[in-house]
């Protein structure tokens, strides 16, 4: 039996769709990877982010995100770890040379997947947002964890579809531009800039109250 009633589901779906359609850090990361490594890399990043999102949902559902929210130092350690990792990716992308089309076809999807997973897991804002948003649609009189997981799966599935479309589009665009040294260099710089912007966004964001 599905743990969410029809009325709650009808209220939740439009809100979840609006959130997934709003450009954010996850969508920008998928876009950057798609531009850099093709549709395969974009989809690998998409899958890594989706898994990271569900891990955050599971942690929040078990009540561990409340500990993160209550202890600012834990929040800061994870946040600055994410900033450092994104800056490392930015520098690596900025200094990358022109890739060959064949090498892009054999892009290490597993590595892209791991990078996306780490970036998502090191963003404590995701856990805190989930902790603030999902309980609005949870019925306290029913088991909380199944409801939390069901709502989280809907959010993750929506992100998987929408970010996947972004990654595929960016990948096709990137493959078409790889024949030009100048454009390839520009793509590397643009990718590095996106990663740097994500790091800046994570660094200056306000801690959730």
DRENPA-3360 file (N, C-alpha, C; in nm, 2 decimals, always signed):
BEGIN
1 = XXXXXXXX = +0.08/-0.12/+0.00/+0.00/+0.00/+0.00/+0.09/+0.13/+0.00 ~ +0.06/+0.22/-0.09/+0.14/+0.34/-0.10/+0.11/+0.43/+0.03 ~ +0.22/+0.47/+0.09/+0.21/+0.54/+0.22/+0.15/+0.68/+0.22 ~ +0.13/+0.74/+0.10/+0.08/+0.88/+0.09/-0.06/+0.87/+0.03 ~ -0.15/+0.95/+0.10/-0.29/+0.95/+0.05/-0.30/+1.04/-0.07 ~ -0.41/+1.02/-0.15/-0.42/+1.09/-0.28/-0.43/+1.24/-0.26 ~ -0.49/+1.29/-0.16/-0.50/+1.44/-0.14/-0.36/+1.50/-0.12 ~ -0.29/+1.44/-0.03/-0.15/+1.49/+0.00/-0.06/+1.48/-0.13;
9 = XXXXXXXX = -0.08/+1.37/-0.20/+0.00/+1.35/-0.32/-0.03/+1.46/-0.43 ~ -0.16/+1.49/-0.44/-0.20/+1.60/-0.54/-0.14/+1.73/-0.50 ~ -0.12/+1.76/-0.37/-0.07/+1.88/-0.32/+0.09/+1.88/-0.34 ~ +0.14/+1.76/-0.32/+0.29/+1.75/-0.33/+0.35/+1.76/-0.47 ~ +0.28/+1.69/-0.56/+0.34/+1.68/-0.70/+0.37/+1.81/-0.76 ~ +0.27/+1.91/-0.76/+0.31/+2.04/-0.83/+0.43/+2.11/-0.76 ~ +0.43/+2.10/-0.63/+0.54/+2.16/-0.55/+0.68/+2.09/-0.59 ~ +0.67/+1.96/-0.60/+0.80/+1.89/-0.63/+0.84/+1.92/-0.78;
17 = XXXXXXXX = +0.74/+1.93/-0.87/+0.77/+1.96/-1.01/+0.84/+2.10/-1.02 ~ +0.78/+2.20/-0.95/+0.83/+2.33/-0.95/+0.98/+2.34/-0.90 ~ +1.00/+2.26/-0.79/+1.14/+2.26/-0.74/+1.24/+2.19/-0.84 ~ +1.19/+2.09/-0.90/+1.28/+2.02/-1.00/+1.31/+2.10/-1.12 ~ +1.21/+2.19/-1.16/+1.23/+2.27/-1.28/+1.31/+2.40/-1.25 ~ +1.33/+2.43/-1.12/+1.40/+2.55/-1.09/+1.55/+2.52/-1.10 ~ +1.62/+2.60/-1.19/+1.77/+2.58/-1.20/+1.84/+2.60/-1.07 ~ +1.92/+2.50/-1.04/+2.00/+2.51/-0.91/+2.13/+2.44/-0.93;
25 = XXXXXXXX = +2.20/+2.41/-0.81/+2.33/+2.36/-0.82/+2.34/+2.22/-0.89 ~ +2.24/+2.14/-0.86/+2.24/+2.00/-0.93/+2.23/+2.01/-1.08 ~ +2.14/+2.10/-1.12/+2.12/+2.11/-1.27/+2.24/+2.17/-1.33 ~ +2.30/+2.27/-1.27/+2.42/+2.33/-1.32/+2.54/+2.23/-1.33 ~ +2.55/+2.14/-1.23/+2.65/+2.05/-1.23/+2.64/+1.95/-1.35 ~ +2.51/+1.90/-1.37/+2.48/+1.81/-1.48/+2.51/+1.88/-1.61 ~ +2.47/+2.01/-1.62/+2.50/+2.09/-1.74/+2.65/+2.10/-1.77 ~ +2.73/+2.13/-1.67/+2.87/+2.14/-1.68/+2.94/+2.01/-1.73;
33 = XXXXXXXX = +2.89/+1.90/-1.67/+2.95/+1.77/-1.71/+2.91/+1.73/-1.85 ~ +2.79/+1.76/-1.89/+2.74/+1.73/-2.02/+2.82/+1.81/-2.12 ~ +2.85/+1.94/-2.10/+2.93/+2.02/-2.19/+3.07/+1.96/-2.20 ~ +3.12/+1.92/-2.09/+3.26/+1.88/-2.08/+3.28/+1.74/-2.14 ~ +3.19/+1.64/-2.11/+3.22/+1.51/-2.15/+3.12/+1.44/-2.23 ~ +3.01/+1.51/-2.28/+2.91/+1.45/-2.36/+2.79/+1.40/-2.28 ~ +2.69/+1.35/-2.36/+2.57/+1.30/-2.29/+2.59/+1.19/-2.19 ~ +2.69/+1.11/-2.22/+2.72/+1.00/-2.12/+2.76/+1.05/-1.99;
41 = XXXXXXXX = +2.85/+1.15/-1.99/+2.90/+1.21/-1.87/+2.78/+1.29/-1.80 ~ +2.70/+1.35/-1.88/+2.58/+1.42/-1.82/+2.49/+1.33/-1.75 ~ +2.46/+1.21/-1.81/+2.37/+1.12/-1.74/+2.44/+1.05/-1.62 ~ +2.57/+1.03/-1.63/+2.64/+0.98/-1.51/+2.63/+1.08/-1.39 ~ +2.65/+1.21/-1.42/+2.64/+1.31/-1.32/+2.50/+1.31/-1.26 ~ +2.40/+1.30/-1.35/+2.26/+1.30/-1.31/+2.23/+1.18/-1.22 ~ +2.28/+1.06/-1.25/+2.26/+0.95/-1.16/+2.33/+0.96/-1.03 ~ +2.45/+1.02/-1.03/+2.52/+1.04/-0.90/+2.44/+1.14/-0.81;
49 = XXXXXXXX = +2.39/+1.25/-0.87/+2.31/+1.35/-0.79/+2.18/+1.28/-0.74 ~ +2.12/+1.20/-0.82/+1.99/+1.14/-0.78/+2.02/+1.05/-0.66 ~ +2.13/+0.97/-0.66/+2.16/+0.88/-0.55/+2.19/+0.97/-0.43 ~ +2.27/+1.07/-0.45/+2.30/+1.16/-0.33/+2.18/+1.22/-0.27 ~ +2.08/+1.26/-0.36/+1.96/+1.32/-0.31/+1.88/+1.21/-0.22 ~ +1.88/+1.09/-0.27/+1.81/+0.99/-0.19/+1.88/+0.96/-0.06 ~ +2.01/+0.96/-0.06/+2.08/+0.94/+0.07/+2.05/+1.05/+0.17 ~ +2.04/+1.18/+0.12/+2.00/+1.29/+0.21/+1.85/+1.26/+0.26;
57 = XXXXXXXX = +1.77/+1.21/+0.17/+1.63/+1.18/+0.22/+1.63/+1.08/+0.33 ~ +1.71/+0.97/+0.31/+1.71/+0.86/+0.40/+1.77/+0.91/+0.54 ~ +1.87/+0.99/+0.53/+1.93/+1.05/+0.66/+1.83/+1.14/+0.73 ~ +1.76/+1.22/+0.65/+1.66/+1.31/+0.71/+1.55/+1.23/+0.77 ~ +1.51/+1.12/+0.70/+1.40/+1.04/+0.75/+1.43/+0.97/+0.88 ~ +1.56/+0.94/+0.90/+1.60/+0.87/+1.02/+1.63/+0.97/+1.13 ~ +1.62/+1.10/+1.10/+1.64/+1.20/+1.21/+1.78/+1.25/+1.22 ~ +1.87/+1.20/+1.14/+2.01/+1.24/+1.16/+2.04/+1.38/+1.11;
65 = XXXXXXXX = +1.95/+1.43/+1.01/+1.97/+1.57/+0.97/+1.94/+1.67/+1.08 ~ +1.86/+1.63/+1.17/+1.83/+1.72/+1.29/+1.96/+1.75/+1.36 ~ +2.05/+1.65/+1.37/+2.18/+1.66/+1.44/+2.26/+1.76/+1.37 ~ +2.26/+1.75/+1.24/+2.34/+1.84/+1.15/+2.29/+1.99/+1.17 ~ +2.16/+2.00/+1.18/+2.10/+2.13/+1.19/+2.13/+2.19/+1.33 ~ +2.14/+2.11/+1.43/+2.16/+2.16/+1.57/+2.30/+2.19/+1.60 ~ +2.40/+2.14/+1.52/+2.54/+2.17/+1.55/+2.60/+2.24/+1.43 ~ +2.62/+2.37/+1.45/+2.67/+2.46/+1.34/+2.81/+2.41/+1.29;
73 = XXXXXXXX = +2.89/+2.36/+1.38/+3.03/+2.32/+1.34/+3.02/+2.21/+1.24 ~ +2.94/+2.11/+1.26/+2.92/+2.00/+1.17/+2.88/+2.05/+1.03 ~ +2.78/+2.14/+1.04/+2.74/+2.20/+0.91/+2.85/+2.27/+0.84 ~ +2.93/+2.35/+0.91/+3.04/+2.42/+0.85/+3.15/+2.33/+0.79 ~ +3.18/+2.22/+0.87/+3.28/+2.13/+0.82/+3.24/+2.07/+0.68 ~ +3.12/+2.02/+0.68/+3.07/+1.96/+0.55/+3.06/+2.07/+0.44 ~ +3.01/+2.19/+0.48/+3.00/+2.29/+0.37/+3.13/+2.33/+0.31 ~ +3.23/+2.35/+0.40/+3.36/+2.39/+0.34/+3.43/+2.28/+0.27;
81 = XXXXXXXX = +3.40/+2.15/+0.31/+3.45/+2.04/+0.24/+3.40/+2.04/+0.09 ~ +3.27/+2.07/+0.08/+3.21/+2.08/-0.05/+3.26/+2.20/-0.13 ~ +3.29/+2.31/-0.07/+3.35/+2.43/-0.14/+3.49/+2.39/-0.19 ~ +3.57/+2.32/-0.11/+3.70/+2.28/-0.15/+3.70/+2.19/-0.27 ~ +3.61/+2.09/-0.26/+3.60/+1.99/-0.37/+3.56/+2.06/-0.50 ~ +3.46/+2.15/-0.50/+3.41/+2.21/-0.62/+3.52/+2.30/-0.68 ~ +3.60/+2.37/-0.59/+3.71/+2.45/-0.64/+3.82/+2.36/-0.71 ~ +3.84/+2.25/-0.65/+3.94/+2.15/-0.71/+3.89/+2.11/-0.85;
89 = XXXXXXXX = +3.76/+2.08/-0.87/+3.70/+2.05/-1.00/+3.71/+2.17/-1.09 ~ +3.69/+2.29/-1.04/+3.70/+2.41/-1.12/+3.84/+2.43/-1.18 ~ +3.94/+2.42/-1.10/+4.08/+2.43/-1.14/+4.12/+2.33/-1.24 ~ +4.07/+2.20/-1.22/+4.10/+2.09/-1.31/+4.04/+2.12/-1.45 ~ +3.92/+2.16/-1.45/+3.85/+2.19/-1.57/+3.91/+2.31/-1.64 ~ +3.94/+2.41/-1.57/+4.00/+2.53/-1.63/+4.13/+2.51/-1.70 ~ +4.21/+2.42/-1.65/+4.34/+2.39/-1.70/+4.34/+2.27/-1.80 ~ +4.23/+2.21/-1.83/+4.22/+2.10/-1.91/+4.25/+2.14/-2.06;
97 = XXXXXXXX = +4.32/+2.05/-2.13/+4.34/+2.07/-2.27/+4.23/+2.03/-2.36 ~ +4.25/+2.04/-2.49/+4.14/+2.00/-2.58/+4.13/+1.85/-2.59 ~ +4.01/+1.80/-2.55/+3.98/+1.66/-2.56/+3.96/+1.61/-2.70 ~ +4.00/+1.49/-2.73/+3.97/+1.42/-2.86/+3.83/+1.37/-2.85 ~ +3.76/+1.36/-2.97/+3.63/+1.31/-2.97/+3.62/+1.16/-2.93 ~ +3.72/+1.08/-2.96/+3.73/+0.94/-2.92/+3.73/+0.93/-2.77 ~ +3.81/+1.02/-2.71/+3.83/+1.01/-2.57/+3.70/+1.05/-2.49 ~ +3.62/+1.14/-2.55/+3.50/+1.18/-2.50/+3.40/+1.06/-2.50;
105 = XXXXXXXX = +3.41/+0.98/-2.61/+3.32/+0.87/-2.63/+3.35/+0.76/-2.52 ~ +3.47/+0.76/-2.47/+3.51/+0.66/-2.37/+3.53/+0.73/-2.24 ~ +3.45/+0.84/-2.21/+3.46/+0.91/-2.09/+3.43/+0.82/-1.97 ~ +3.51/+0.84/-1.86/+3.50/+0.76/-1.74/+3.37/+0.79/-1.66 ~ +3.27/+0.73/-1.70/+3.14/+0.77/-1.64/+3.14/+0.74/-1.49 ~ +3.21/+0.63/-1.45/+3.21/+0.60/-1.31/+3.27/+0.71/-1.23 ~ +3.38/+0.78/-1.28/+3.44/+0.89/-1.21/+3.35/+1.01/-1.20 ~ +3.28/+1.04/-1.31/+3.18/+1.15/-1.31/+3.07/+1.12/-1.21;
113 = XXXXXXXX = +3.02/+0.99/-1.21/+2.92/+0.95/-1.11/+2.97/+0.98/-0.97 ~ +3.09/+0.94/-0.94/+3.14/+0.96/-0.80/+3.16/+1.10/-0.77 ~ +3.20/+1.18/-0.87/+3.22/+1.33/-0.84/+3.08/+1.39/-0.81 ~ +2.98/+1.36/-0.89/+2.85/+1.41/-0.87/+2.79/+1.37/-0.73 ~ +2.81/+1.24/-0.70/+2.77/+1.19/-0.57/+2.83/+1.27/-0.45 ~ +2.96/+1.29/-0.46/+3.04/+1.36/-0.35/+2.99/+1.50/-0.34 ~ +2.98/+1.57/-0.46/+2.93/+1.71/-0.46/+2.80/+1.72/-0.39 ~ +2.70/+1.63/-0.42/+2.57/+1.64/-0.36/+2.57/+1.61/-0.21;
121 = XXXXXXXX = +2.65/+1.50/-0.17/+2.65/+1.46/-0.03/+2.72/+1.57/+0.05 ~ +2.81/+1.65/-0.01/+2.89/+1.75/+0.07/+2.81/+1.88/+0.07 ~ +2.69/+1.89/+0.02/+2.61/+2.01/+0.03/+2.51/+1.99/+0.14 ~ +2.53/+2.04/+0.26/+2.44/+2.02/+0.37/+2.31/+2.10/+0.35 ~ +2.31/+2.19/+0.26/+2.18/+2.26/+0.23/+2.08/+2.17/+0.18 ~ +2.12/+2.06/+0.11/+2.02/+1.97/+0.05/+1.95/+1.90/+0.17 ~ +2.03/+1.85/+0.27/+1.97/+1.78/+0.38/+1.88/+1.87/+0.46 ~ +1.92/+2.00/+0.48/+1.84/+2.09/+0.56/+1.71/+2.13/+0.48;
129 = XXXXXXXX = +1.72/+2.14/+0.35/+1.60/+2.17/+0.27/+1.50/+2.06/+0.28 ~ +1.55/+1.94/+0.26/+1.47/+1.82/+0.27/+1.40/+1.81/+0.41 ~ +1.47/+1.84/+0.51/+1.42/+1.83/+0.65/+1.31/+1.94/+0.67 ~ +1.32/+2.05/+0.60/+1.23/+2.16/+0.61/+1.10/+2.14/+0.52 ~ +1.13/+2.08/+0.40/+1.02/+2.07/+0.30/+0.93/+1.95/+0.32 ~ +0.99/+1.83/+0.33/+0.91/+1.71/+0.32/+0.82/+1.69/+0.44 ~ +0.86/+1.73/+0.56/+0.76/+1.71/+0.68/+0.63/+1.78/+0.66 ~ +0.62/+1.88/+0.57/+0.49/+1.95/+0.55/+0.39/+1.86/+0.49;
137 = XXXXXXXX = +0.44/+1.75/+0.43/+0.35/+1.66/+0.36/+0.34/+1.52/+0.43 ~ +0.39/+1.51/+0.55/+0.39/+1.39/+0.63/+0.28/+1.39/+0.73 ~ +0.21/+1.28/+0.74/+0.10/+1.27/+0.84/+0.16/+1.20/+0.96 ~ +0.15/+1.27/+1.08/+0.22/+1.23/+1.20/+0.15/+1.10/+1.25 ~ +0.03/+1.08/+1.22/-0.04/+0.96/+1.28/-0.01/+0.83/+1.20 ~ +0.07/+0.84/+1.09/+0.11/+0.72/+1.02/+0.26/+0.71/+1.04 ~ +0.32/+0.59/+1.01/+0.47/+0.58/+1.01/+0.54/+0.68/+0.93 ~ +0.63/+0.75/+0.99/+0.69/+0.87/+0.92/+0.79/+0.82/+0.81;
145 = XXXXXXXX = +0.88/+0.73/+0.84/+0.98/+0.69/+0.75/+0.93/+0.65/+0.61 ~ +0.83/+0.56/+0.60/+0.78/+0.52/+0.47/+0.73/+0.64/+0.39 ~ +0.66/+0.74/+0.46/+0.61/+0.86/+0.39/+0.73/+0.94/+0.34 ~ +0.83/+0.96/+0.43/+0.95/+1.04/+0.39/+1.02/+0.98/+0.27 ~ +1.03/+0.85/+0.27/+1.10/+0.78/+0.16/+1.02/+0.79/+0.03 ~ +0.89/+0.78/+0.04/+0.81/+0.79/-0.08/+0.81/+0.93/-0.14 ~ +0.80/+1.03/-0.05/+0.81/+1.17/-0.10/+0.95/+1.20/-0.16 ~ +1.05/+1.15/-0.09/+1.19/+1.17/-0.14/+1.21/+1.10/-0.27;
153 = XXXXXXXX = +1.16/+0.98/-0.29/+1.17/+0.91/-0.42/+1.10/+0.99/-0.54 ~ +0.99/+1.06/-0.51/+0.93/+1.14/-0.61/+1.02/+1.26/-0.65 ~ +1.07/+1.32/-0.55/+1.16/+1.43/-0.57/+1.28/+1.39/-0.66 ~ +1.34/+1.28/-0.61/+1.46/+1.22/-0.68/+1.43/+1.18/-0.83 ~ +1.31/+1.12/-0.84/+1.27/+1.07/-0.98/+1.25/+1.19/-1.07 ~ +1.18/+1.29/-1.02/+1.16/+1.41/-1.10/+1.29/+1.48/-1.14 ~ +1.38/+1.49/-1.05/+1.51/+1.54/-1.08/+1.59/+1.46/-1.18 ~ +1.58/+1.33/-1.17/+1.64/+1.24/-1.26/+1.60/+1.26/-1.40;
161 = XXXXXXXX = +1.47/+1.28/-1.42/+1.41/+1.30/-1.56/+1.45/+1.44/-1.61 ~ +1.43/+1.54/-1.53/+1.46/+1.68/-1.58/+1.61/+1.70/-1.60 ~ +1.69/+1.67/-1.50/+1.83/+1.69/-1.51/+1.89/+1.60/-1.62 ~ +1.83/+1.48/-1.64/+1.87/+1.39/-1.75/+1.86/+1.46/-1.88 ~ +1.74/+1.53/-1.90/+1.72/+1.60/-2.03/+1.82/+1.71/-2.05 ~ +1.86/+1.78/-1.94/+1.96/+1.88/-1.95/+2.09/+1.82/-1.99 ~ +2.13/+1.71/-1.92/+2.26/+1.65/-1.95/+2.27/+1.60/-2.09 ~ +2.16/+1.54/-2.15/+2.16/+1.49/-2.29/+2.18/+1.61/-2.38;
169 = XXXXXXXX = +2.10/+1.71/-2.36/+2.11/+1.83/-2.45/+2.25/+1.89/-2.45 ~ +2.30/+1.91/-2.33/+2.44/+1.97/-2.32/+2.54/+1.88/-2.38 ~ +2.52/+1.74/-2.36/+2.62/+1.65/-2.42/+2.62/+1.66/-2.57 ~ +2.51/+1.66/-2.63/+2.50/+1.67/-2.78/+2.57/+1.81/-2.83 ~ +2.54/+1.91/-2.76/+2.60/+2.04/-2.79/+2.75/+2.03/-2.78 ~ +2.80/+1.97/-2.67/+2.94/+1.97/-2.65/+3.01/+1.88/-2.75 ~ +2.95/+1.77/-2.79/+3.01/+1.69/-2.90/+3.02/+1.76/-3.03 ~ +2.92/+1.84/-3.06/+2.93/+1.92/-3.18/+3.04/+2.03/-3.18;
177 = XXXXXXXX = +3.08/+2.07/-3.07/+3.17/+2.18/-3.06/+3.32/+2.14/-3.04 ~ +3.34/+2.01/-3.02/+3.47/+1.96/-2.99/+3.57/+1.97/-3.10 ~ +3.52/+1.99/-3.22/+3.61/+2.00/-3.33/+3.69/+2.13/-3.34 ~ +3.66/+2.22/-3.26/+3.72/+2.35/-3.26/+3.81/+2.37/-3.13 ~ +3.94/+2.40/-3.15/+4.03/+2.42/-3.04/+3.98/+2.54/-2.95 ~ +3.94/+2.65/-3.02/+3.89/+2.77/-2.95/+3.77/+2.74/-2.87 ~ +3.67/+2.67/-2.93/+3.55/+2.64/-2.86/+3.56/+2.54/-2.75 ~ +3.65/+2.44/-2.78/+3.68/+2.34/-2.67/+3.74/+2.41/-2.55;
185 = XXXXXXXX = +3.84/+2.50/-2.58/+3.90/+2.58/-2.47/+3.79/+2.66/-2.39 ~ +3.70/+2.72/-2.47/+3.60/+2.80/-2.41/+3.51/+2.71/-2.32 ~ +3.48/+2.59/-2.37/+3.39/+2.50/-2.29/+3.46/+2.46/-2.16 ~ +3.59/+2.43/-2.17/+3.67/+2.40/-2.04/+3.66/+2.52/-1.94 ~ +3.68/+2.64/-2.00/+3.67/+2.76/-1.91/+3.53/+2.78/-1.85 ~ +3.43/+2.75/-1.94/+3.29/+2.77/-1.89/+3.26/+2.66/-1.79 ~ +3.31/+2.54/-1.81/+3.28/+2.44/-1.71/+3.35/+2.47/-1.57 ~ +3.48/+2.52/-1.58/+3.55/+2.56/-1.46/+3.48/+2.67/-1.39;
193 = XXXXXXXX = +3.42/+2.77/-1.47/+3.35/+2.88/-1.42/+3.22/+2.84/-1.34 ~ +3.15/+2.74/-1.40/+3.03/+2.69/-1.34/+3.07/+2.62/-1.20 ~ +3.17/+2.54/-1.20/+3.21/+2.48/-1.08/+3.25/+2.58/-0.97 ~ +3.33/+2.68/-1.02/+3.37/+2.79/-0.92/+3.25/+2.87/-0.87 ~ +3.15/+2.89/-0.96/+3.03/+2.96/-0.91/+2.95/+2.88/-0.81 ~ +2.95/+2.75/-0.83/+2.88/+2.66/-0.74/+2.95/+2.66/-0.60 ~ +3.09/+2.66/-0.61/+3.16/+2.67/-0.48/+3.14/+2.80/-0.41 ~ +3.13/+2.91/-0.49/+3.10/+3.04/-0.43/+2.96/+3.05/-0.37;
201 = XXXXXXXX = +2.86/+2.99/-0.44/+2.73/+2.98/-0.39/+2.72/+2.91/-0.26 ~ +2.79/+2.80/-0.25/+2.79/+2.71/-0.13/+2.86/+2.79/-0.02 ~ +2.97/+2.86/-0.05/+3.05/+2.93/+0.05/+2.97/+3.05/+0.12 ~ +2.89/+3.12/+0.04/+2.83/+3.24/+0.09/+2.68/+3.22/+0.14 ~ +2.63/+3.10/+0.11/+2.49/+3.07/+0.15/+2.48/+3.09/+0.30 ~ +2.36/+3.13/+0.34/+2.33/+3.14/+0.48/+2.29/+3.01/+0.54 ~ +2.33/+2.98/+0.66/+2.30/+2.86/+0.73/+2.15/+2.86/+0.76 ~ +2.08/+2.75/+0.73/+1.94/+2.75/+0.76/+1.91/+2.76/+0.91;
209 = X = +1.81/+2.84/+0.95/+1.78/+2.86/+1.09/+1.73/+2.73/+1.16;
% end
